[in-house]
Structure formats: C-alpha cells, structure tokens
Amino acid sequence: MRLWINKLVLGLSSLAAIIGLVFLGWILITLIIKGSEALSPYIFTHDLINNGIRNLLFGQFVLAGLATIIGIPIGIMAGIYLQEYSNGSKYADFIRDLSDVMMSAPSIVIGTFVYAVVVMPTGHTAGWAGVFALFVMMLPIVVRATDDMLSLVPTELREAGIAIGASKYHVIVNIILRAAKVGIVTGLILAFARVVGETAPLLYTSGSSVYWSTDLSDTFPSITVSIYNLATMPDDKMVQLAWAAALVLTFFVLILNLLGRYIIREKHH
C-alpha cells in the first residue's frame, strides 16, 4: 500500500512539474516569437520617443540599482543584528515575522503605500519615489537572506574566533561573513532580479517617460511601466515594441536567476 501511495504522489508531482514547465516554455516561446519581430540594434540606440527602449533600460537599472545600493547595507546590517546581537529576543522574532509578511505582500500594495506617503504630498510622480518603493520591496529579502545564511555558520567558528582573542566585530567581519558570503551574494542577486522586473510599485510612484532623463525628482522612464503602457496602445508598432522590451527584460531576469542558482550549486560542490 505504501509503495502504491509513493508511486501515486511521485506521479502527481511529476505531472505538476511537467505542467509548470509546459506553461513556462509556452510563455518563453511566445515572447521569443512576438519579441523578435521588433528586436533590432536600433531599439537599443534610440529612446522611446523614437521607437526605442534605450532610455527605458537606463531608467529601469537606475531605479533598481539605487534601491539596491541603499537596501544592501541596511539589509545586511539588519540581518547581522538579528543573528549575532539579538540573542533570540522577542524583538528579533517580531522583525523576522515582519520581514516574512513584507516579502509576501503584493507589490501593488507597496506601490500604493509609497504613493500615499511620497507622491501625494509632493503632488507628482518622481524617480526617487520609485527608488523608495523598490527599496521597500528589496529590504526584507536582503534581511531574510542574510539572517538565514548567517544562521548556517557553525557556532564553533564563532567560538574559535573568540578563543584567539578576536573582538566580536572582527569575528563577524573576518570569519562569519566570509563563511556565509556565497549564500548572501546569491540572495542579493535574487533580490535584485526580483525588483528589476517589477511594474506595480512603479505605476503610481515613478511613472514613465518617453525621453532620456537623469532627473529623479521628476517622472522617470522605466521599461516595466512602459511595457504596460505600450501593450494597450492601438498602434501595432508600439505593441511589437512592448513585446521586444518584454523579451529583453525577461531574459535579463532569467540570466540573473540562473546566475544565482549556479552560485548555490557551486557552493554545494
């Protein structure tokens, strides 16, 4: 009986995996077919006003990059505090629970929150508002990744560092973080991949622009919001451009995820 149940569960699991792969393949094939129609070197050298995506790519990476630059040090320090200094306090457990809740929160909710606290008081969308929205999304991922990776470092390493007379600061920086650096870096890559492809938090915060811009105090170009806008236009050329932009963004995010998985696999070999 147990063997039959095992075979049944294994069969259902395999079927679910196959169905998932079929739909993933369907999406990728559709993106490749539709996106390749408008994909050309021209779109990478011209802005949206001239039927290109150069300013959109630049804007998206500026928003995600600044959110990453701000979020990484804060998230890593928070993760270090939770694992190394909190001593299992209820406050630390509350922060962990809050991080889990924020990680599972719909991105549109975060966008609406930033719209209420940043965009409405200023009266217009701005690049900084988009950076803040992506930062709020990224922070709990970095905190959780750092906390989890540090928890895997053996206690014996901490004790060895203290035994040779090293301060706690030096033990954390020179021993613990080095031991967990592969897992932490992987978490950072996956966190960046998560926010760089987000649309909902930017709809109400940074908006999008058809022009090249470096002014974060004004509406800022982003490829994800522009894909949403272009896909709803009656002009077939604009719709094809949306497919091309979606293809470029999808493959970039896919490469980042594969890179993260590769680092994890190499760590365990």
ChimeraX attribute file (.defattr): number of C-alpha atoms within 10 A of each C-alpha:
attribute: neighborCount
match mode: 1-to-1
recipient: residues
	/A:1	6
	/A:2	7
	/A:3	8
	/A:4	9
	/A:5	10
	/A:6	11
	/A:7	12
	/A:8	12
	/A:9	12
	/A:10	12
	/A:11	12
	/A:12	12
	/A:13	12
	/A:14	12
	/A:15	12
	/A:16	12
	/A:17	11
	/A:18	12
	/A:19	12
	/A:20	12
	/A:21	12
	/A:22	12
	/A:23	11
	/A:24	12
	/A:25	12
	/A:26	12
	/A:27	11
	/A:28	15
	/A:29	12
	/A:30	14
	/A:31	19
	/A:32	18
	/A:33	13
	/A:34	19
	/A:35	21
	/A:36	17
	/A:37	13
	/A:38	21
	/A:39	19
	/A:40	12
	/A:41	9
	/A:42	14
	/A:43	19
	/A:44	17
	/A:45	13
	/A:46	17
	/A:47	21
	/A:48	21
	/A:49	12
	/A:50	13
	/A:51	17
	/A:52	24
	/A:53	30
	/A:54	22
	/A:55	25
	/A:56	29
	/A:57	19
	/A:58	17
	/A:59	24
	/A:60	26
	/A:61	18
	/A:62	20
	/A:63	27
	/A:64	25
	/A:65	18
	/A:66	16
	/A:67	25
	/A:68	26
	/A:69	11
	/A:70	15
	/A:71	25
	/A:72	21
	/A:73	14
	/A:74	15
	/A:75	24
	/A:76	21
	/A:77	14
	/A:78	22
	/A:79	26
	/A:80	22
	/A:81	16
	/A:82	25
	/A:83	17
	/A:84	18
	/A:85	13
	/A:86	13
	/A:87	11
	/A:88	11
	/A:89	10
	/A:90	10
	/A:91	12
	/A:92	18
	/A:93	13
	/A:94	11
	/A:95	17
	/A:96	18
	/A:97	13
	/A:98	12
	/A:99	18
	/A:100	15
	/A:101	12
	/A:102	18
	/A:103	17
	/A:104	10
	/A:105	12
	/A:106	13
	/A:107	21
	/A:108	17
	/A:109	12
	/A:110	20
	/A:111	25
	/A:112	19
	/A:113	16
	/A:114	22
	/A:115	25
	/A:116	14
	/A:117	11
	/A:118	20
	/A:119	20
	/A:120	13
	/A:121	9
	/A:122	12
	/A:123	9
	/A:124	17
	/A:125	24
	/A:126	24
	/A:127	27
	/A:128	22
	/A:129	29
	/A:130	32
	/A:131	25
	/A:132	25
	/A:133	30
	/A:134	31
	/A:135	23
	/A:136	21
	/A:137	27
	/A:138	28
	/A:139	25
	/A:140	25
	/A:141	24
	/A:142	30
	/A:143	29
	/A:144	24
	/A:145	23
	/A:146	29
	/A:147	23
	/A:148	18
	/A:149	22
	/A:150	24
	/A:151	17
	/A:152	12
	/A:153	16
	/A:154	11
	/A:155	10
	/A:156	9
	/A:157	15
	/A:158	17
	/A:159	12
	/A:160	13
	/A:161	18
	/A:162	14
	/A:163	10
	/A:164	8
	/A:165	10
	/A:166	15
	/A:167	11
	/A:168	14
	/A:169	11
	/A:170	14
	/A:171	19
	/A:172	19
	/A:173	12
	/A:174	13
	/A:175	16
	/A:176	24
	/A:177	20
	/A:178	14
	/A:179	18
	/A:180	17
	/A:181	14
	/A:182	17
	/A:183	21
	/A:184	23
	/A:185	18
	/A:186	20
	/A:187	23
	/A:188	24
	/A:189	21
	/A:190	23
	/A:191	24
	/A:192	26
	/A:193	20
	/A:194	18
	/A:195	25
	/A:196	25
	/A:197	20
	/A:198	20
	/A:199	21
	/A:200	19
	/A:201	29
	/A:202	33
	/A:203	22
	/A:204	25
	/A:205	30
	/A:206	31
	/A:207	23
	/A:208	25
	/A:209	21
	/A:210	19
	/A:211	17
	/A:212	18
	/A:213	16
	/A:214	15
	/A:215	11
	/A:216	19
	/A:217	14
	/A:218	18
	/A:219	21
	/A:220	30
	/A:221	33
	/A:222	32
	/A:223	29
	/A:224	24
	/A:225	23
	/A:226	23
	/A:227	22
	/A:228	16
	/A:229	15
	/A:230	19
	/A:231	17
	/A:232	12
	/A:233	12
	/A:234	9
	/A:235	10
	/A:236	12
	/A:237	15
	/A:238	20
	/A:239	21
	/A:240	19
	/A:241	26
	/A:242	26
	/A:243	25
	/A:244	26
	/A:245	28
	/A:246	22
	/A:247	20
	/A:248	20
	/A:249	19
	/A:250	15
	/A:251	14
	/A:252	15
	/A:253	19
	/A:254	13
	/A:255	13
	/A:256	19
	/A:257	19
	/A:258	14
	/A:259	15
	/A:260	21
	/A:261	16
	/A:262	12
	/A:263	16
	/A:264	16
	/A:265	10
	/A:266	9
	/A:267	10
	/A:268	6
	/A:269	5
